[in-house]
Amino acid sequence: MNKKVAIVTGASSGIGKATAIQLSKDGYTVFAGSRRVEQMKDLEKIGIKVLKLDVTDEKSNQDFVDFVRSASSSIDVIVNSAGYGSLGALEDVPLQEARNQFDVNVFGAMNLTQLIVPIMRKQKSGKIINISSVGGQIYSPLGGWYYASKHALETLSDTLRNELKSFGIDVIIIEPGGTDTGWQEVANKAMKKSTPDNSAYRKLVDKFAAMSSDNYATTPDQIAKLILKAMKDKKPKTRYQPSIQDTMIVLAARKLSYKLFDRVIEGQMKRMMK
Ligand SMILES: NC(=O)c1ccc[n+]([C@@H]2O[C@H](COP(=O)([O-])OP(=O)(O)OC[C@H]3O[C@@H](n4cnc5c(N)ncnc54)[C@H](OP(=O)(O)O)[C@@H]3O)[C@@H](O)[C@H]2O)c1
C-alpha cells in the first residue's frame, strides 16, 4: 500500500519542524516547506522531502504543490504551521506590516488550501490542520494584528469545515498557548521594529519584550503528538488545545462577558507593569 502523504509548512523551526518529524516517524511521506531551506537539512537526513516555500508568494505555493503532485498520487494531510506574531500597539504598527501578518498567517494558509482541496475532494478524503493559537479566541494589548489574523484563520477554518464535510475532508484547528519555539524571538523583533522610539506605548512594549519566556507550558513535540492524535481521531474535535492552561484561557474567552474578560486582561497588564 502507498504511504500516506503529508505537507507541513513552516518546517524550518518549532511546531512545523516537530510535526514533520513526528509524521515521518509515523510512516507518512512528508513534504516540508519554509523559506530557510538550510534550516531543514536535519529533516532531509531522515528522508523528509524538503523544498523552499514562501507562503506569501502564490507561485511558490503552486510550485510546491506541483512538486508534491509530481512525486505522489495523493495528498492526505496539510499542516499549515507557517506563521509569526506581529506585535505592537495598533496606533504604531505600520499597515504594510499588518498586511504581511495577514499574508503569512491567513492568505498563505488559505492559498495552499485552495490548491490542495480539489485534490482531496477527488480522493474523497483529507485532513487540513490549521495551527491557530489561543490568540484565535482572545485579545489583549499589543497583540491586535496577530490575534486578528488567528481569529480570521479560525473563522475561515470553521467555514471550510462545513463546506468540506460532505467531501470527506476534515478541517481541524490547533490552539497552542506559549510554546518553546522561535516564535517569541521573531515576535519581539517585529514588535521593536513596529514601535517608534517616542511611542506612547514604549514602556509597555519594553516590559513585554523583557518578559521571561522560559516558563512555557508546552514543547513543540507535545504539539506534534497532539496533531497526530487529532489526525487519527475518528470524529475529530473542531479545536484542540495542547495544555489545560490553554483550554482554561479559551474557556474564559468563550464564557465570560467582554466586560469581564477586559477586567481579566487589565489585571494581567497591571501585574506586568509592576
Ligand atoms: N510558539 C508559540 O508560543 C505559539 C503559540 C500559539 C500559536 N503558534 C503558532 O504556531 C505556528 C508555528 O510557530 P512556531 O511557534 O513553531 O514558531 P517558529 O519556531 O518561529 O516557526 C515559524 C515557522 O514559520 C515559517 N514561516 C514564517 N514565515 C513564512 C513564510 N512567509 N513562508 C513560509 N514559512 C514561513 C518559518 O520558516 P522560515 O522563516 O524559514 O520561512 C518557521 O519555520 C505559527 O502559526 C504560530 O503563530 C505559536
The ligand as an SDF file (V2000), in Angstrom:
LIG
                    3D

 48 52  0  0  0  0  0  0  0  0999 V2000
    5.2300   29.2790   19.8770 N   0  0  0  0  0  0  0  0  0  0  0  0
    4.1060   29.7310   20.3890 C   0  0  0  0  0  0  0  0  0  0  0  0
    4.0660   30.1590   21.5600 O   0  0  0  0  0  0  0  0  0  0  0  0
    2.8410   29.6800   19.5680 C   0  0  0  0  0  0  0  0  0  0  0  0
    1.6170   29.7940   20.2470 C   0  0  0  0  0  0  0  0  0  0  0  0
    0.4480   29.7570   19.5110 C   0  0  0  0  0  0  0  0  0  0  0  0
    0.4880   29.6010   18.1440 C   0  0  0  0  0  0  0  0  0  0  0  0
    1.6760   29.4990   17.4950 N   0  0  0  0  0  0  0  0  0  0  0  0
    1.6580   29.3640   16.0310 C   0  0  0  0  0  0  0  0  0  0  0  0
    2.3210   28.1820   15.6570 O   0  0  0  0  0  0  0  0  0  0  0  0
    2.8080   28.3220   14.3230 C   0  0  0  0  0  0  0  0  0  0  0  0
    4.2600   27.8700   14.2720 C   0  0  0  0  0  0  0  0  0  0  0  0
    5.0520   28.7890   15.0240 O   0  0  0  0  0  0  0  0  0  0  0  0
    6.2530   28.3100   15.9400 P   0  0  0  0  0  0  0  0  0  0  0  0
    5.8790   28.5280   17.3330 O   0  0  0  0  0  0  0  0  0  0  0  0
    6.7150   26.9820   15.5040 O   0  0  0  0  0  0  0  0  0  0  0  0
    7.3260   29.4650   15.5750 O   0  0  0  0  0  0  0  0  0  0  0  0
    8.7250   29.4090   14.8380 P   0  0  0  0  0  0  0  0  0  0  0  0
    9.6300   28.4560   15.5430 O   0  0  0  0  0  0  0  0  0  0  0  0
    9.1570   30.8190   14.6930 O   0  0  0  0  0  0  0  0  0  0  0  0
    8.3740   28.7900   13.4030 O   0  0  0  0  0  0  0  0  0  0  0  0
    7.6590   29.5330   12.4520 C   0  0  0  0  0  0  0  0  0  0  0  0
    7.8140   28.8830   11.0840 C   0  0  0  0  0  0  0  0  0  0  0  0
    7.0490   29.6270   10.1290 O   0  0  0  0  0  0  0  0  0  0  0  0
    7.8330   29.7630    8.9660 C   0  0  0  0  0  0  0  0  0  0  0  0
    7.4470   30.9240    8.1670 N   0  0  0  0  0  0  0  0  0  0  0  0
    7.3390   32.2130    8.5560 C   0  0  0  0  0  0  0  0  0  0  0  0
    7.0300   32.9750    7.5140 N   0  0  0  0  0  0  0  0  0  0  0  0
    6.9310   32.1490    6.4350 C   0  0  0  0  0  0  0  0  0  0  0  0
    6.6470   32.3430    5.0530 C   0  0  0  0  0  0  0  0  0  0  0  0
    6.3950   33.5560    4.5450 N   0  0  0  0  0  0  0  0  0  0  0  0
    6.6370   31.2590    4.2340 N   0  0  0  0  0  0  0  0  0  0  0  0
    6.9010   30.0300    4.7180 C   0  0  0  0  0  0  0  0  0  0  0  0
    7.1820   29.7780    6.0130 N   0  0  0  0  0  0  0  0  0  0  0  0
    7.2030   30.8430    6.8470 C   0  0  0  0  0  0  0  0  0  0  0  0
    9.2590   29.8860    9.4830 C   0  0  0  0  0  0  0  0  0  0  0  0
   10.1660   29.4710    8.4760 O   0  0  0  0  0  0  0  0  0  0  0  0
   11.1080   30.4280    7.5970 P   0  0  0  0  0  0  0  0  0  0  0  0
   11.4290   31.6270    8.4240 O   0  0  0  0  0  0  0  0  0  0  0  0
   12.2850   29.5410    7.3160 O   0  0  0  0  0  0  0  0  0  0  0  0
   10.3070   30.7240    6.3830 O   0  0  0  0  0  0  0  0  0  0  0  0
    9.2500   28.8640   10.6010 C   0  0  0  0  0  0  0  0  0  0  0  0
    9.5430   27.5800   10.0970 O   0  0  0  0  0  0  0  0  0  0  0  0
    2.5980   29.7830   13.9340 C   0  0  0  0  0  0  0  0  0  0  0  0
    1.4540   29.8960   13.1240 O   0  0  0  0  0  0  0  0  0  0  0  0
    2.3810   30.4590   15.2790 C   0  0  0  0  0  0  0  0  0  0  0  0
    1.6360   31.6390   15.1700 O   0  0  0  0  0  0  0  0  0  0  0  0
    2.8560   29.5280   18.1820 C   0  0  0  0  0  0  0  0  0  0  0  0
  1  2  1  0
  2  3  2  0
  2  4  1  0
  4  5  1  0
  4 48  2  0
  5  6  2  0
  6  7  1  0
  7  8  2  0
  8  9  1  0
  8 48  1  0
  9 10  1  0
  9 46  1  0
 10 11  1  0
 11 12  1  0
 11 44  1  0
 12 13  1  0
 13 14  1  0
 14 15  2  0
 14 16  1  0
 14 17  1  0
 17 18  1  0
 18 19  2  0
 18 20  1  0
 18 21  1  0
 21 22  1  0
 22 23  1  0
 23 24  1  0
 23 42  1  0
 24 25  1  0
 25 26  1  0
 25 36  1  0
 26 27  1  0
 26 35  1  0
 27 28  2  0
 28 29  1  0
 29 30  1  0
 29 35  2  0
 30 31  1  0
 30 32  2  0
 32 33  1  0
 33 34  2  0
 34 35  1  0
 36 37  1  0
 36 42  1  0
 37 38  1  0
 38 39  2  0
 38 40  1  0
 38 41  1  0
 42 43  1  0
 44 45  1  0
 44 46  1  0
 46 47  1  0
M  CHG  2   8   1  16  -1
M  END
$$$$
